[in-house]
Amino acid sequence: MSDQQTAAGELIVVDWGTTNFRAFLLDKNAQIIKQVSAASGVLAVSNGQFEAALNNYISDWCCDKHIPVIMAGMVGSKVGWQDTGYLHCPVSLSKSAQHLVHLDVASSQQKFIVPGFKYQPQHGASDVMRGEEVQVFGALSIIEQEQGVISEAELARSIFCLPGTHSKWACVSKDCNGESVITRFSTHMTGEVFDLVTKHSILSAGLTQQNKEADTDLSQFLHGVSCSQSKGGLLHHLFSARTLQLENKLPEAAVYSYISGLIVGAELHSVIANEPVLEHIYLIGNNRLNNLYSAALLSLGYSSTILNSSQASINGMFAIAKQAELISSIEVTL
């Protein structure tokens, strides 16, 4: 990468979560000039030295100290750089841009954090997210650039799913100005429960590291998805992973995939039950999870569109930065 190319940077975007760090230097069209990633989430930062940790990764991008930095994720939480609080849904991209938190840092380079979102349902506990909100906005911008503007009617029949450790499901609508708004969302501890069950429960007995590292057996995964839709609930269905083995109906090598299907299926069942007009799901995750969720949804009669989470995050933060006038008013050609 030449110095001339590096100097063309307009914005640095950072997705800084609990366990992982990703940063991207973007040009005026939101194209990636440089990128870096590391297993160095906010919990790995000692003594609150967040600025030093950040500079360790991006200092060679910052010959021009006027390039702003915008960050999202757990970096804005109580265990992060600065607690940015939450914006209460419904929230639009422009409102998110208006409430960027400007960090008081030693350098002259401007640094901002996108606040998290909170949703308070009429009944039950509130829900929160950090980082996923920019991915939803970014995914929507990618879809509309490729397919045209999504109507309010189409959005009413769709939902955005971000599969992972704590999967998020977000509903989006259009306000009176035609701007997209995240109206509500829910969290499902799918990945974390899967990890706990396959490592610390009786169902983990006999599971080898080789079983865990093997590619998912799609047929057994879908078997689990199918079983999860029947009466009884997840706690009952999980025990079938033991009884099926005792009856020699489930090979040991397939247990991992079957349990994955049960837990993912339970997540899908709970969401679908509360979305009676749902027809289409936009999946924003890594390739493996996107493909598994897409296959599970198809087996249940639902169509889906797959989007890359990194690109969605980049697009979302770029759009927020542009709305906040941190970068020049230019056309984005993604």
C-alpha positions in Angstrom: 0.0 0.0 0.0 1.6 3.3 -1.1 1.7 6.5 1.1 -0.5 8.1 -1.6 -3.2 5.5 -1.1 -3.0 5.7 2.6 -3.3 9.5 2.5 -6.6 9.1 0.6 -8.3 7.9 3.8 -11.4 9.8 4.9 -12.6 7.8 7.9 -11.5 5.1 10.3 -14.3 2.8 11.6 -13.8 0.5 14.5 -16.0 -2.4 15.6 -14.7 -3.1 19.1 -16.5 -5.8 21.0 -16.0 -7.8 24.2 -13.5 -10.2 22.7 -12.6 -8.9 19.2 -11.3 -5.8 17.6 -11.7 -4.8 13.9 -10.7 -1.5 12.3 -10.9 -0.2 8.7 -9.4 2.8 7.0 -12.0 3.9 4.3 -11.7 6.2 1.3 -14.3 8.7 0.3 -16.5 6.0 -1.3 -16.4 3.8 1.8 -14.0 1.4 0.1 -11.5 -0.3 2.4 -7.9 0.9 2.1 -6.5 -0.9 5.1 -7.9 -3.2 7.8 -6.7 -4.9 10.9 -8.4 -7.4 13.2 -7.3 -9.0 16.5 -8.7 -11.1 19.4 -8.2 -7.9 21.6 -11.7 -6.9 22.8 -12.4 -4.3 25.4 -11.8 -6.9 28.2 -8.2 -7.3 27.1 -7.4 -3.6 27.6 -5.6 -3.1 30.9 -5.9 0.0 33.2 -8.3 1.8 30.9 -5.6 2.4 28.3 -8.0 2.4 25.4 -6.4 5.2 23.4 -3.0 3.5 23.5 -4.6 0.2 22.5 -6.4 1.8 19.6 -3.2 3.7 18.4 -1.3 0.4 18.5 -3.4 -0.8 15.6 -4.1 2.4 13.6 -1.2 4.8 14.3 0.4 4.2 10.9 -2.9 5.2 9.2 -3.0 8.6 10.9 -0.4 10.7 9.1 -3.3 13.0 8.6 -4.5 13.6 12.2 -7.7 15.1 10.8 -9.1 11.7 9.8 -11.9 11.1 12.3 -12.5 7.8 14.1 -15.9 6.4 14.7 -16.4 3.3 16.9 -19.3 1.0 17.8 -19.8 -2.0 20.1 -18.8 -2.7 23.7 -16.3 0.0 23.5 -19.2 2.3 24.5 -20.3 0.1 27.5 -19.5 0.3 31.2 -16.5 -2.0 30.7 -15.4 -0.1 27.6 -13.7 3.3 26.9 -16.7 5.4 27.9 -20.2 4.5 28.8 -22.3 6.2 26.1 -25.7 5.1 27.5 -28.6 4.0 25.3 -31.0 5.7 22.8 -34.6 4.4 23.4 -36.3 2.8 20.4 -37.6 3.8 17.9 -34.3 5.2 16.7 -33.3 6.4 13.2 -29.8 6.6 11.7 -30.0 10.4 11.9 -30.9 10.3 15.6 -27.9 8.0 16.2 -25.7 10.4 14.3 -27.0 13.3 16.4 -26.1 11.5 19.7 -22.5 10.4 18.8 -20.4 10.7 21.9 -17.2 12.8 21.4 -14.3 11.4 23.4 -11.9 13.8 25.2 -8.6 12.4 24.1 -5.0 13.5 24.3 -4.4 13.7 20.5 -6.0 16.2 18.1 -7.7 13.4 16.2 -11.4 13.4 16.7 -12.8 10.1 18.1 -16.5 9.2 18.5 -18.6 6.3 19.8 -22.0 5.3 18.6 -24.4 5.0 21.6 -26.2 1.7 22.2 -30.0 1.1 21.7 -32.6 0.1 24.3 -36.0 -1.3 23.7 -38.6 -1.4 26.5 -41.6 -3.7 25.6 -45.0 -3.0 27.0 -44.6 -6.1 29.2 -41.3 -7.7 30.4 -37.7 -6.6 30.8 -36.0 -4.1 28.6 -33.4 -5.2 25.9 -30.2 -3.6 24.9 -27.6 -3.8 22.1 -24.3 -2.2 21.1 -22.8 -2.6 17.7 -25.6 -4.5 16.1 -27.6 -1.3 15.4 -24.9 0.0 13.0 -25.0 -3.4 11.2 -28.7 -3.2 10.7 -28.5 0.3 9.3 -25.5 -0.8 7.1 -27.2 -3.9 5.9 -30.3 -1.9 4.9 -28.2 0.5 3.0 -26.5 -2.3 1.1 -29.9 -3.9 0.2 -31.4 -0.6 -1.0 -28.3 0.2 -3.1 -28.6 -3.2 -4.8 -32.3 -3.6 -5.0 -33.9 -0.2 -4.6 -35.8 1.3 -1.6 -37.6 -1.2 0.5 -41.2 -0.2 1.2 -42.9 0.0 4.5 -45.1 -3.0 3.5 -42.0 -5.1 2.7 -40.3 -4.1 6.0 -43.4 -5.1 7.9 -43.1 -8.7 6.5 -39.3 -8.8 7.2 -36.9 -8.9 10.1 -33.2 -8.6 10.6 -31.4 -11.4 12.4 -27.8 -11.1 13.7 -26.9 -14.7 14.7 -24.2 -15.2 17.3 -23.4 -15.6 21.0 -26.3 -13.3 21.8 -28.4 -13.3 18.6 -30.4 -10.1 17.9 -33.6 -9.8 16.0 -34.5 -6.3 14.9 -37.7 -4.9 13.3 -37.3 -1.9 11.0 -39.9 0.5 9.6 -40.0 3.9 7.7 -40.9 7.1 9.4 -43.0 9.9 7.8 -39.9 11.2 6.1 -39.1 7.8 4.6 -36.1 7.3 6.9 -35.5 3.8 8.2 -36.0 3.4 12.0 -35.2 0.5 14.3 -38.5 0.1 16.2 -37.9 -2.9 18.4 -35.6 -5.8 18.9 -35.0 -8.9 21.0 -31.9 -10.8 22.2 -31.5 -14.6 22.4 -28.5 -16.2 24.2 -28.3 -18.9 21.6 -24.5 -19.2 21.1 -23.8 -18.9 24.8 -26.3 -21.6 25.8 -24.9 -23.9 23.1 -21.4 -23.4 24.5 -22.6 -24.1 28.0 -24.6 -27.2 27.1 -21.8 -28.8 24.9 -19.1 -28.1 27.5 -20.6 -28.3 30.9 -23.8 -30.5 30.8 -24.3 -34.2 30.8 -24.8 -33.9 27.0 -21.1 -33.0 26.6 -20.0 -36.5 27.8 -18.3 -38.3 24.9 -18.0 -35.2 22.8 -14.4 -35.0 21.6 -12.5 -32.0 20.3 -12.6 -33.6 16.9 -16.5 -33.7 17.1 -16.5 -30.0 17.9 -14.1 -28.9 15.2 -15.8 -31.0 12.5 -18.0 -29.3 9.9 -21.7 -29.3 10.9 -23.6 -32.3 9.8 -26.4 -30.5 8.0 -28.9 -33.4 8.1 -28.5 -33.8 11.8 -28.6 -30.0 12.4 -31.9 -29.9 10.5 -33.1 -32.9 12.4 -32.6 -30.9 15.6 -34.4 -27.9 14.0 -37.4 -30.0 13.2 -37.5 -31.6 16.6 -37.4 -28.2 18.3 -40.7 -27.2 16.6 -42.7 -29.9 18.4 -44.4 -29.6 21.8 -42.3 -29.8 24.9 -39.9 -26.8 24.8 -36.1 -26.6 24.6 -35.4 -28.0 28.1 -37.3 -31.2 27.2 -36.0 -31.4 23.6 -32.3 -31.1 24.8 -32.6 -34.4 26.7 -33.5 -36.2 23.5 -29.8 -35.8 22.6 -29.1 -38.2 25.4 -32.0 -40.7 24.9 -31.4 -40.9 21.2 -27.8 -41.9 21.9 -28.8 -44.5 24.4 -31.1 -46.0 21.8 -28.4 -45.9 19.2 -30.4 -43.6 17.0 -28.0 -40.7 17.1 -24.3 -41.3 16.3 -21.8 -39.7 18.7 -20.3 -37.7 15.9 -23.7 -36.2 15.1 -24.6 -35.0 18.6 -22.9 -31.6 18.3 -24.8 -30.8 15.1 -28.1 -32.1 16.5 -27.8 -30.0 19.7 -27.0 -27.0 17.5 -30.1 -27.6 15.5 -32.2 -27.9 18.7 -31.0 -24.6 20.1 -31.1 -22.6 16.9 -34.5 -24.1 16.1 -35.8 -23.0 19.6 -34.6 -19.5 18.8 -36.4 -19.4 15.5 -39.5 -20.9 17.0 -39.8 -18.2 19.6 -39.3 -15.4 17.1 -41.6 -16.7 14.5 -44.4 -17.3 17.0 -44.3 -13.5 17.7 -44.2 -12.4 14.1 -47.4 -13.6 12.5 -46.9 -11.8 9.1 -43.2 -12.6 8.8 -42.1 -13.8 5.4 -38.4 -12.9 4.9 -35.3 -12.7 7.1 -32.1 -10.7 6.5 -29.2 -12.5 8.0 -26.2 -10.5 9.1 -23.4 -12.7 10.4 -20.3 -14.7 9.5 -20.5 -17.2 6.6 -21.0 -20.3 8.8 -23.8 -18.9 10.9 -25.5 -17.2 7.9 -25.6 -20.5 6.0 -26.8 -22.6 9.0 -29.6 -20.1 9.8 -30.6 -19.8 6.1 -30.9 -23.6 5.8 -32.9 -23.8 9.1 -35.2 -21.1 7.9 -35.7 -22.7 4.5 -36.7 -26.0 6.2 -39.3 -24.0 8.1 -40.7 -22.4 4.9 -39.0 -18.9 5.2 -36.8 -17.2 2.7 -33.7 -15.3 3.7 -31.0 -12.9 2.3 -27.4 -13.3 3.5 -25.3 -10.2 4.3 -21.7 -10.0 5.6 -21.5 -8.6 9.1 -18.2 -6.8 8.6 -19.4 -5.0 5.5 -22.7 -4.1 7.2 -20.8 -2.6 10.1 -18.6 -0.6 7.8 -21.5 0.7 5.8 -23.5 1.6 8.9 -20.7 3.6 10.6 -19.8 5.3 7.3 -23.5 6.4 6.9 -23.7 7.7 10.5 -20.4 9.6 10.1 -21.7 11.1 6.9 -25.0 12.1 8.5 -23.0 13.7 11.4 -20.9 15.6 8.8 -17.7 14.1 10.0 -16.7 13.5 6.3 -17.3 15.3 3.1 -20.8 15.1 1.5 -20.1 12.7 -1.3 -21.8 9.9 -3.2 -21.1 6.4 -1.8 -20.5 3.8 -4.5 -20.4 0.4 -2.8 
